Amino acid sequence: MRALVCGVSGQDGAYLARLLFSKGYEVWGTSRDAQATTFHNLTSLGIKDHVKLVSMASNDFRSVLTALKRSEPDEVYFLSGQSSVGLSFDQPVETLESITLGTLNLLEAARFLEKPVKLYHASSSECFGDVGKMAATEDTPFRPRSPYAVAKASAHWLVANYREAYSLYACNGILFNHESPLRPPRFVTRKIISTACRIANGSKEKLELGHLNIVRDWGWAPEYVDAMWRMLQQENADDFIIATGEANSLEDFVNCTFDYLGLNWRDHVVSSSELFRPTDLYWSQGCSDKAEKVLGWKASSRMKDVIRMMVDAENSNVHT
């Protein structure tokens, strides 16, 4: 089997590449400029030499088609695109283009291939918007509240449309928040972990955060990429929510992190209005019963497990 991981340099791409390699796949990976990208995450996982790297700009149809023809994959995992909700408010055009147009280019290119290919698209829990204090299911309507969420929702429905219109094997993985040591520092979970560890080691800095009352469903990224793979092993393509089903506030995450390090978070954390987003989700929680029933997938790690593993990795400087 041969797989093409679009966006292999990111958190999910790196863990997915490692999983596929362990299953005997020939793994190809894309980056906008494969010669200039460091692929630090692949190096951290010790698999960079096992991935065949190719340049691909997802907003350029010719580039996407060329990457597919060169790699001749059986499976394609589309994880590319601008990945920050916060940044999408500052770069809405780039966000829409890289996610929505990128997905459309991939779907169109797949139609040109001479052999069938299975496609996985990284949809997002952000598509749901605020659903109240309820766990979203695959039937929950979308109410996106950021340019990132709008882009992901558009791409989600493109995948569904091409699946129905052209009988493409194309799946949407609606993943809720999933974290790991490979998260960039600009993501709030890694920011919390990194700053708290520095404070525990003597730093006098303060951890600045936005709203502390937002609620999220936090899981462990290496488990979530296994769900991606499972989706493409089914006889029929379908869409699945991947989540822990457990809801915790950002204050809970902060408290648990500092408590694990033997500190009182209230002594080190400040809430800054400058970090508030124009619109934000106050409750995001998923129900993955369908994934458990059909894919045999269920989250093993919860928020406290994620925090413990991220703190231990931060302190040991080992990102696995």
Backbone torsions as a table, in degrees:
resi	resn	phi	psi	omega
1	MET	NA	145.6	-179.8
2	ARG	-127.6	131.9	-178.0
3	ALA	-125.1	144.0	174.6
4	LEU	-113.8	119.0	179.3
5	VAL	-104.6	106.9	180.0
6	CYS	-83.9	117.1	-173.9
7	GLY	91.8	41.1	-174.0
8	VAL	-71.1	-15.6	-177.1
9	SER	-81.0	-12.7	-179.3
10	GLY	-81.5	179.4	179.7
11	GLN	-55.3	-58.3	-176.4
12	ASP	-65.9	-39.8	-179.3
13	GLY	-60.6	-42.2	-178.7
14	ALA	-67.4	-46.9	179.1
15	TYR	-64.9	-37.6	178.6
16	LEU	-65.9	-42.7	178.3
17	ALA	-58.9	-42.0	178.6
18	ARG	-63.6	-42.8	179.2
19	LEU	-62.7	-46.8	-179.0
20	LEU	-63.9	-41.1	178.2
21	PHE	-61.9	-39.0	179.4
22	SER	-66.5	-22.2	179.5
23	LYS	-93.6	6.5	175.9
24	GLY	89.9	11.2	179.0
25	TYR	-74.0	151.5	161.6
26	GLU	-86.0	118.3	-171.4
27	VAL	-106.7	125.1	172.4
28	TRP	-109.7	147.5	179.7
29	GLY	-138.4	145.5	-179.5
30	THR	-113.6	152.4	168.8
31	SER	-146.8	156.9	-178.1
32	ARG	-56.0	-39.5	176.2
33	ASP	-137.4	93.9	-174.6
34	ALA	-64.1	-25.7	-179.7
35	GLN	-78.2	-26.3	-177.4
36	ALA	-97.4	-23.4	-178.0
37	THR	-71.6	139.9	-178.8
38	THR	-81.4	-24.9	-177.1
39	PHE	53.7	46.6	-177.9
40	HIS	-58.2	-39.6	-178.1
41	ASN	-64.9	-39.7	177.6
42	LEU	-64.7	-39.1	177.7
43	THR	-65.1	-41.8	179.4
44	SER	-60.1	-34.9	-179.5
45	LEU	-88.4	-2.9	177.3
46	GLY	73.1	28.6	-175.9
47	ILE	-126.0	6.8	-175.5
48	LYS	-57.2	-40.3	-177.7
49	ASP	-71.2	-10.5	-178.7
50	HIS	-98.1	-2.4	-178.2
51	VAL	-110.9	129.0	175.8
52	LYS	-83.8	118.7	-171.1
53	LEU	-100.6	139.9	-178.9
54	VAL	-142.7	142.3	177.9
55	SER	-78.2	138.6	177.1
56	MET	-155.6	124.4	173.0
57	ALA	-99.9	113.6	-172.3
58	SER	-65.2	-22.4	179.8
59	ASN	-86.6	4.4	179.5
60	ASP	-115.4	107.5	-173.8
61	PHE	-57.7	-43.3	-179.1
62	ARG	-60.7	-39.5	179.3
63	SER	-63.5	-42.8	179.4
64	VAL	-65.0	-46.8	-179.4
65	LEU	-62.3	-40.7	179.4
66	THR	-63.2	-42.3	179.3
67	ALA	-63.4	-39.8	179.2
68	LEU	-67.7	-43.8	-179.5
69	LYS	-66.5	-35.1	-179.3
70	ARG	-71.3	-41.0	-176.0
71	SER	-87.2	-22.9	-179.5
72	GLU	46.2	59.2	-173.8
73	PRO	-80.3	154.1	168.5
74	ASP	-86.9	-31.0	-179.7
75	GLU	-133.5	140.4	176.3
76	VAL	-125.5	130.0	177.7
77	TYR	-113.8	112.0	-176.5
78	PHE	-95.4	99.4	-179.3
79	LEU	-115.2	9.5	-175.5
80	SER	-75.4	169.4	173.8
81	GLY	112.4	162.8	177.8
82	GLN	-60.3	127.0	-167.8
83	SER	-112.5	4.8	-177.3
84	SER	-106.7	124.7	176.7
85	VAL	-63.4	-46.8	-179.0
86	GLY	-60.9	-43.9	-178.7
87	LEU	-66.6	-25.4	-177.7
88	SER	-64.4	-24.5	176.3
89	PHE	-71.4	-28.6	178.4
90	ASP	-89.3	-25.4	-178.0
91	GLN	-130.9	61.7	-175.4
92	PRO	-65.2	-38.4	-178.2
93	VAL	-67.4	-46.6	177.6
94	GLU	-59.4	-39.9	-179.6
95	THR	-64.2	-50.0	179.8
96	LEU	-62.2	-42.2	-175.9
97	GLU	-69.0	-47.2	-175.3
98	SER	-69.2	-32.7	-177.8
99	ILE	-88.8	-56.6	-174.0
100	THR	-73.8	-51.7	178.6
101	LEU	-65.5	-36.8	177.7
102	GLY	-60.4	-43.9	178.3
103	THR	-65.0	-42.9	178.7
104	LEU	-61.5	-43.4	178.5
105	ASN	-60.4	-40.8	179.2
106	LEU	-65.0	-43.6	179.9
107	LEU	-63.5	-43.4	178.5
108	GLU	-65.1	-42.6	179.8
109	ALA	-63.0	-37.0	179.9
110	ALA	-62.1	-31.2	179.2
111	ARG	-69.5	-21.7	-177.9
112	PHE	-88.0	-12.5	-177.8
113	LEU	-69.6	151.9	-177.9
114	GLU	-86.5	-6.1	176.7
115	LYS	-134.2	153.8	-179.4
116	PRO	-66.7	146.9	178.9
117	VAL	-137.1	144.4	177.5
118	LYS	-95.6	132.1	-175.0
119	LEU	-114.9	134.2	171.2
120	TYR	-114.3	130.7	176.7
121	HIS	-116.7	131.7	178.2
122	ALA	-79.8	91.9	172.1
123	SER	-76.7	-166.4	-174.9
124	SER	-154.4	146.4	174.4
125	SER	-64.0	-21.1	178.6
126	GLU	-61.0	-22.9	-179.7
127	CYS	-59.2	-30.5	-174.3
128	PHE	-73.1	-26.6	-174.4
129	GLY	67.9	-151.7	178.4
130	ASP	-84.5	122.6	-179.0
131	VAL	-114.2	16.1	-175.2
132	GLY	76.8	-171.7	-178.1
133	LYS	-83.6	59.6	-178.3
134	MET	-134.2	153.1	175.2
135	ALA	-86.0	125.8	-179.1
136	ALA	-70.6	147.1	173.1
137	THR	-118.2	177.1	179.4
138	GLU	-62.9	-16.7	-179.5
139	ASP	-97.0	-0.4	179.6
140	THR	-71.6	130.2	-179.5
141	PRO	-63.5	151.9	176.4
142	PHE	-84.7	135.6	172.4
143	ARG	-140.1	69.2	-174.1
144	PRO	-61.2	142.5	-175.0
145	ARG	-126.6	23.7	175.8
146	SER	-156.4	158.7	175.4
147	PRO	-56.5	-36.9	177.3
148	TYR	-60.9	-47.0	-178.6
149	ALA	-65.7	-39.1	177.0
150	VAL	-61.5	-43.2	179.4
151	ALA	-63.6	-44.8	-179.4
152	LYS	-66.0	-38.7	178.6
153	ALA	-64.8	-41.9	178.3
154	SER	-62.0	-45.4	180.0
155	ALA	-64.4	-38.5	178.2
156	HIS	-56.9	-47.6	-177.2
157	TRP	-74.2	-26.5	172.2
158	LEU	-62.4	-44.4	178.7
159	VAL	-60.9	-46.5	179.9
160	ALA	-62.4	-39.8	-179.4
161	ASN	-66.0	-45.4	-179.5
162	TYR	-67.6	-30.6	176.3
163	ARG	-64.5	-41.6	-178.7
164	GLU	-79.8	-41.0	-174.0
165	ALA	-76.3	-35.7	-173.0
166	TYR	-122.1	9.0	179.1
167	SER	56.7	31.8	174.6
168	LEU	-73.1	145.6	172.3
169	TYR	-84.4	97.0	-175.4
170	ALA	-137.7	126.7	-176.8
171	CYS	-117.5	147.7	170.2
172	ASN	-106.9	123.7	172.0
173	GLY	-99.7	110.5	-177.7
174	ILE	-92.4	85.6	-174.2
175	LEU	-88.9	132.9	171.4
176	PHE	-84.8	175.9	-172.5
177	ASN	-51.2	128.5	178.6
178	HIS	-138.9	128.9	-167.3
179	GLU	-122.1	167.4	178.4
180	SER	-174.0	172.8	175.1
181	PRO	-64.1	-14.7	-179.6
182	LEU	-84.4	-2.5	175.5
183	ARG	-63.0	135.5	175.0
184	PRO	-65.5	152.9	-178.0
185	PRO	-59.5	-21.6	-179.1
186	ARG	-73.7	-13.4	174.8
187	PHE	-79.6	139.0	-168.5
188	VAL	-61.1	-36.3	-178.1
189	THR	-65.5	-45.3	178.8
190	ARG	-67.8	-35.8	177.0
191	LYS	-60.4	-44.6	179.3
192	ILE	-63.1	-48.9	-177.7
193	ILE	-61.1	-49.8	-176.5
194	SER	-63.1	-46.0	-178.7
195	THR	-66.3	-42.9	179.7
196	ALA	-61.8	-38.8	178.9
197	CYS	-67.4	-38.4	177.4
198	ARG	-65.6	-41.2	178.1
199	ILE	-62.9	-42.1	178.8
200	ALA	-63.2	-25.5	179.8
201	ASN	-94.2	10.3	172.8
202	GLY	114.5	-5.1	-179.8
203	SER	-67.5	143.4	-179.6
204	LYS	-97.2	7.1	-177.2
205	GLU	-68.5	164.2	173.9
206	LYS	-108.3	146.4	175.1
207	LEU	-90.1	114.9	-179.9
208	GLU	-98.1	126.5	-179.5
209	LEU	-132.8	166.5	175.7
210	GLY	-87.4	-130.2	178.8
211	HIS	-64.0	131.4	178.3
212	LEU	-96.5	-8.3	-176.0
213	ASN	-94.7	1.0	177.6
214	ILE	-67.8	147.5	-176.2
215	VAL	-117.2	133.0	-178.8
216	ARG	-135.0	165.0	178.2
217	ASP	-111.0	99.2	-172.5
218	TRP	-100.5	126.4	177.1
219	GLY	-124.5	-173.5	-174.2
220	TRP	-105.5	117.6	-172.3
221	ALA	-53.8	-44.3	-179.8
222	PRO	-57.7	-29.2	176.6
223	GLU	-73.3	-34.6	-174.5
224	TYR	-72.2	-32.0	178.2
225	VAL	-69.5	-25.7	174.6
226	ASP	-64.0	-36.3	177.1
227	ALA	-65.7	-37.2	176.7
228	MET	-57.3	-49.5	-178.9
229	TRP	-61.2	-43.0	-178.9
230	ARG	-61.0	-34.2	179.7
231	MET	-60.3	-37.4	-177.2
232	LEU	-85.1	1.1	177.6
233	GLN	-98.1	-0.5	-179.0
234	GLN	-82.4	158.7	179.4
235	GLU	-67.3	-38.8	-178.8
236	ASN	-120.2	141.4	179.1
237	ALA	-72.9	142.5	-179.8
238	ASP	-157.8	174.8	-179.3
239	ASP	-110.0	142.2	-175.4
240	PHE	-140.3	139.4	169.3
241	ILE	-84.6	135.1	176.3
242	ILE	-120.9	115.9	-174.9
243	ALA	-160.3	169.0	176.5
244	THR	-88.1	-26.4	-174.7
245	GLY	86.2	-2.1	-179.3
246	GLU	-102.9	132.6	-178.7
247	ALA	-111.3	131.1	177.7
248	ASN	-138.5	148.5	177.5
249	SER	-80.9	163.1	175.8
250	LEU	-63.2	-33.2	175.4
251	GLU	-61.8	-39.1	176.3
252	ASP	-60.5	-42.8	-179.4
253	PHE	-63.0	-45.6	-179.5
254	VAL	-64.2	-47.4	-179.1
255	ASN	-59.0	-45.1	-178.6
256	CYS	-64.7	-39.4	-179.8
257	THR	-64.0	-51.6	-179.0
258	PHE	-67.3	-35.6	178.4
259	ASP	-63.4	-39.7	178.4
260	TYR	-62.9	-28.8	179.5
261	LEU	-93.5	5.3	177.5
262	GLY	77.1	28.8	-177.4
263	LEU	-124.9	157.6	173.4
264	ASN	-95.8	115.7	-173.6
265	TRP	-60.4	-29.8	-176.7
266	ARG	-64.2	-19.8	178.9
267	ASP	-82.1	-9.9	-169.2
268	HIS	-132.2	-2.0	-172.6
269	VAL	-120.1	137.3	174.1
270	VAL	-129.4	145.6	177.3
271	SER	-98.9	125.0	-177.1
272	SER	-114.4	128.9	179.0
273	SER	-66.2	-20.7	178.9
274	GLU	-66.4	-18.6	-179.2
275	LEU	-98.0	2.0	176.5
276	PHE	-71.2	141.2	175.7
277	ARG	-88.1	156.2	177.5
278	PRO	-55.8	-39.9	172.1
279	THR	-140.0	146.9	-178.6
280	ASP	-145.2	162.1	176.2
281	LEU	-94.0	130.3	-179.5
282	TYR	-96.3	-16.0	177.7
283	TRP	-148.3	120.7	178.8
284	SER	-137.4	113.6	-176.1
285	GLN	-146.7	140.9	-176.0
286	GLY	-119.9	152.5	174.7
287	CYS	-112.0	114.4	-176.9
288	SER	-104.9	30.7	179.5
289	ASP	-58.7	-38.5	-179.6
290	LYS	-63.9	-42.2	178.8
291	ALA	-64.1	-38.2	178.9
292	GLU	-66.9	-40.5	-178.0
293	LYS	-72.0	-45.1	-173.5
294	VAL	-89.7	-43.7	-174.8
295	LEU	-94.1	-15.2	-174.5
296	GLY	71.8	26.1	-177.5
297	TRP	-108.6	136.6	174.7
298	LYS	-149.5	136.6	-179.3
299	ALA	-65.1	134.7	177.0
300	SER	-97.8	-32.0	-175.6
301	SER	-100.1	141.2	175.9
302	ARG	-113.7	-176.8	-174.0
303	MET	-54.6	-46.8	-177.7
304	LYS	-62.7	-35.2	177.5
305	ASP	-67.3	-42.4	179.8
306	VAL	-60.9	-45.0	-179.8
307	ILE	-62.6	-46.3	-179.4
308	ARG	-59.0	-45.5	-178.2
309	MET	-68.4	-36.4	179.5
310	MET	-71.2	-40.1	177.9
311	VAL	-64.9	-45.1	179.6
312	ASP	-61.1	-40.1	179.1
313	ALA	-68.2	-39.1	179.5
314	GLU	-63.7	-42.2	-177.7
315	ASN	-73.8	-26.8	180.0
316	SER	-97.3	-8.6	-178.0
317	ASN	59.0	32.0	176.5
318	VAL	-116.5	114.3	-176.7
319	HIS	-105.3	99.4	-176.6
320	THR	-123.8	NA	NA
